[in-house]
Amino acid sequence: MWWTPKLASNRERFEALALTLRDLLTPQWLKTQQTYDRENPKLVYYLSMEFLLGRSLVNYISHPQTPVNPSNHPTSLPQR
């Protein structure tokens, strides 16, 4: 069944956005991993108790050069 943004619930809109961003980010993640495998760099790991995935998502999609910037689309997600 086909849905239009007007018929979609907030959850369905979120899932559509999340899947779209995953599809856009995956090639870059793979390229990064291939570079790490090829170059074998030293890595530093940092664990933060303040890691906010939601904030990272908002920062990514609100960046003007992001291919999926909701502010550029008339069917953007509702604003809080």
N, C-alpha and C positions, 0 to 999 in steps of 0.2 A: 504494500500500500504506500502511496506517495503522500508525504506530508508537506504542507507549506509552513513557513515560519508563523503565520497567524494561527494555525491549528496546533502547533507544537506546544507542549508544556515547557515550563522552565527547565525541568530535568532533561527533556529531549533536546532542547537547545544547548544545554551544557554538554551533553554527551556528543552532539554533533560537532561542537567546537573542539572538545577534547580529542576526538578522533581525527579531525582535520589537522590540528596542531601536531598530533603524533605522526601523521603521515608526512608533514612538512619537516619535522625535526629528525626523523629516523635516518634519512640519507646522511645528514651531517654527523649524527652519532656514529654511524657505521664508518664514515671517513675518518673520524677522530680515532676510533678503535683500531682501524687499519694502520694509521700513522703510529699509534702507540706500539702496536705489535712489530712494526717495521723498525722504528727508531729505538725502542726499549729505553724510554726516558726514566729518570728518577721521578718518583711521585711523592707528593706530600699530602697526607690526608688530614682533614680538619673536621671535627665533629662539633656542631653547634646545637645547643638546645633550642635555639630560636629559629630553626629552619621552618619556613612557611611556604609550602608548595603553592598554596593559593596566591600568595603575593608574587611568587615567581611567574605564575601563569598570567596574572594581571599585568605585570611589568612587560612580559614578552608580547602579549597581544596589543598592548597600548603603545608600543614602540612604533614610530611613524614608518619605519622601513619593513615592518613585519608584513608578509603577504596577506595575512588575515588580520586586519585591523578593524574591529567592529565599528569604530567610528566612521569608517569609510563606506559602510554598508547601511542601506535603509532598514534592513531587518536586524539591526544590532540587538544584543542582549539588553534586558532591562537594566537601567542604572539604579544603584543603591542610594 
